[in-house]
Amino acid sequence: MALVGAALKLLLLLLWLKLNALAFCQGKSSHNRWENEYPFIKAASSFSSSSSSSSSSSSSGREKTYDYIIVGGGTAGCPLATTLSQNYSVLLVERGDVPFGNLNVSHLNNFHISLVDTSRTSAAQTFISTDGVFNSRGRVLGGGTAINAGFYTRASTRYVRNVGWDGKLVNESYGWIEKQIVHRPNLAPWQMAVRDSLLEVGVSPFNGFTYDHLYGTKVGGTIFDKFGHRHTAAELLASANPEKLNVLIHATVQKIVFDTIGKKPKALGVIFKDEHGNKHTAFLSKRRGSEIIVSCGAIGSPQMLLLSGIGPKAELRKLNISVVLDNVFVGKAWLTTP
Ligand SMILES: Cc1cc2nc3c(=O)[nH]c(=O)nc-3n(C[C@H](O)[C@H](O)[C@H](O)COP(=O)(O)OP(=O)(O)OC[C@H]3O[C@@H](n4cnc5c(N)ncnc54)[C@H](O)[C@@H]3O)c2cc1C
């Protein structure tokens, strides 16, 4: 009997040790892993205007300032911050948390869970359009890439030409992104059926597997790897220059601050709220060409401009927002994905 009791105690002890080890693996160690890999990502409340060693001094000589302030750390914001940090001091400001260790984000099987999670901490923010359509937008570092279906394609050459970009430079810019977060998919039976159906109804030619945007049917890239793990734009920050980049999470930008004394308004910095509701201001450096880049997404970006006083004068006045620049196009002519 005593032997059975001792064996039971040993079994319980082993179980306890295993559970503790598991908790350690899932919690603390994965947390430390991203902090080690991305030492420049910090909570917004840690911000002080003198916190960045790589940024230059403002006119007062005391405050730390940035060559670029990027508002919104999503699909566009993360690679942009990474690229600019190679040569300039950059502050990337994101309202959400990190996607690392968030199982709803990182597993293909949980794709739907983020989208139906309407809690305040969900990586996806649910909204209903004015015509009543339910939709979601990213609220996390990595933005839409943390909640979307993960299909990846390059832009069409026609699109690049129409917006006036340098086609050669655009093509050179895809490589590092594709190497880091894009994968060739293993087609599931239903995906093969869709491919075959498209070909059967004449959506041709069949272009095989390619990242190029081509007419016909093709198999494109995916940000889910062969194990069903999602790779978001936040992972692109691993290629940033850590000496020149600061990333703030839980930092909700409220408005861009302008100097309106001269002939043209000039952006000076941004005001943001941290996770405790405290306000901070981050300033641009005096370097010629310093910029605030608004990459808050299709809804967030015009919203940010409007909150900052850029938009149709009459609408701003109705909302009691001081007009910095009257621009009738802000928030208009929206298109949905075809
Ligand atoms: C369900 C779904 C499926 C999709 N599937 C695909 C697909 O398979 N392939 C594809 O190519 N596209 C897909 N898309 C579209 C794609 O995800 C978006 O077009 C893309 O993510 C937009 O990138 P962005 O950088 O403009 O904005 P986002 O990636 O949304 O980034 C904006 C960032 O700004 C932050 N932000 C907003 N306001 C503030 C503020 N005030 N202060 C601080 N930060 C702020 C947000 O939290 C967010 O992280 C899908 C979209 C959805 C919703």
The ligand as a MOL file (V3000), in Angstrom:
LIG
                    3D

  0  0  0     0  0            999 V3000
M  V30 BEGIN CTAB
M  V30 COUNTS 53 58 0 0 0
M  V30 BEGIN ATOM
M  V30 1 C -10.2770 39.1510 -43.5670 0
M  V30 2 C -9.2970 39.7690 -44.5500 0
M  V30 3 C -8.6750 38.9570 -45.4880 0
M  V30 4 C -7.7780 39.5040 -46.3940 0
M  V30 5 N -7.0850 38.6780 -47.2460 0
M  V30 6 C -6.0860 39.1760 -47.9980 0
M  V30 7 C -5.2420 38.3100 -48.7670 0
M  V30 8 O -5.3560 37.0950 -48.7410 0
M  V30 9 N -4.2420 38.8850 -49.5220 0
M  V30 10 C -4.0630 40.2510 -49.5600 0
M  V30 11 O -3.1470 40.7090 -50.2650 0
M  V30 12 N -4.8590 41.0770 -48.8350 0
M  V30 13 C -5.8270 40.5790 -48.0530 0
M  V30 14 N -6.5690 41.4280 -47.2660 0
M  V30 15 C -6.3100 42.8750 -47.3540 0
M  V30 16 C -4.9640 43.2600 -46.7090 0
M  V30 17 O -4.8070 42.6180 -45.4510 0
M  V30 18 C -4.8930 44.7970 -46.5650 0
M  V30 19 O -5.0640 45.3590 -47.8440 0
M  V30 20 C -3.5590 45.2690 -46.0230 0
M  V30 21 O -3.2710 44.6260 -44.8020 0
M  V30 22 C -3.5580 46.7920 -45.8310 0
M  V30 23 O -2.2890 47.1830 -45.3790 0
M  V30 24 P -2.0490 48.6190 -44.7300 0
M  V30 25 O -0.6040 48.6930 -44.3480 0
M  V30 26 O -2.6090 49.6430 -45.6150 0
M  V30 27 O -2.9460 48.6180 -43.4040 0
M  V30 28 P -2.9040 47.6330 -42.1740 0
M  V30 29 O -2.1030 46.4150 -42.4730 0
M  V30 30 O -4.3000 47.4680 -41.7070 0
M  V30 31 O -2.0750 48.4620 -41.0940 0
M  V30 32 C -2.5740 49.5850 -40.4400 0
M  V30 33 C -1.9880 49.5820 -39.0300 0
M  V30 34 O -2.2060 50.8740 -38.4580 0
M  V30 35 C -2.5610 50.7130 -37.1070 0
M  V30 36 N -3.2710 51.9270 -36.7070 0
M  V30 37 C -4.4670 52.3740 -37.1670 0
M  V30 38 N -4.8120 53.5280 -36.5670 0
M  V30 39 C -3.7830 53.8190 -35.7110 0
M  V30 40 C -3.5340 54.8890 -34.7920 0
M  V30 41 N -4.4050 55.8890 -34.6610 0
M  V30 42 N -2.3850 54.8700 -34.0710 0
M  V30 43 C -1.4880 53.8490 -34.2030 0
M  V30 44 N -1.6710 52.8160 -35.0590 0
M  V30 45 C -2.8020 52.8010 -35.7980 0
M  V30 46 C -3.4140 49.4420 -37.0790 0
M  V30 47 O -3.4780 48.8820 -35.8010 0
M  V30 48 C -2.6780 48.5710 -38.0990 0
M  V30 49 O -1.6940 47.7460 -37.5130 0
M  V30 50 C -7.5010 40.9090 -46.3700 0
M  V30 51 C -8.1360 41.7270 -45.4340 0
M  V30 52 C -9.0140 41.1740 -44.5200 0
M  V30 53 C -9.6670 42.0610 -43.4970 0
M  V30 END ATOM
M  V30 BEGIN BOND
M  V30 1 1 1 2
M  V30 2 1 2 3
M  V30 3 2 2 52
M  V30 4 2 3 4
M  V30 5 1 4 5
M  V30 6 1 4 50
M  V30 7 2 5 6
M  V30 8 1 6 7
M  V30 9 1 6 13
M  V30 10 2 7 8
M  V30 11 1 7 9
M  V30 12 1 9 10
M  V30 13 2 10 11
M  V30 14 1 10 12
M  V30 15 2 12 13
M  V30 16 1 13 14
M  V30 17 1 14 15
M  V30 18 1 14 50
M  V30 19 1 15 16
M  V30 20 1 16 17
M  V30 21 1 16 18
M  V30 22 1 18 19
M  V30 23 1 18 20
M  V30 24 1 20 21
M  V30 25 1 20 22
M  V30 26 1 22 23
M  V30 27 1 23 24
M  V30 28 2 24 25
M  V30 29 1 24 26
M  V30 30 1 24 27
M  V30 31 1 27 28
M  V30 32 2 28 29
M  V30 33 1 28 30
M  V30 34 1 28 31
M  V30 35 1 31 32
M  V30 36 1 32 33
M  V30 37 1 33 34
M  V30 38 1 33 48
M  V30 39 1 34 35
M  V30 40 1 35 36
M  V30 41 1 35 46
M  V30 42 1 36 37
M  V30 43 1 36 45
M  V30 44 2 37 38
M  V30 45 1 38 39
M  V30 46 1 39 40
M  V30 47 2 39 45
M  V30 48 1 40 41
M  V30 49 2 40 42
M  V30 50 1 42 43
M  V30 51 2 43 44
M  V30 52 1 44 45
M  V30 53 1 46 47
M  V30 54 1 46 48
M  V30 55 1 48 49
M  V30 56 2 50 51
M  V30 57 1 51 52
M  V30 58 1 52 53
M  V30 END BOND
M  V30 END CTAB
M  END
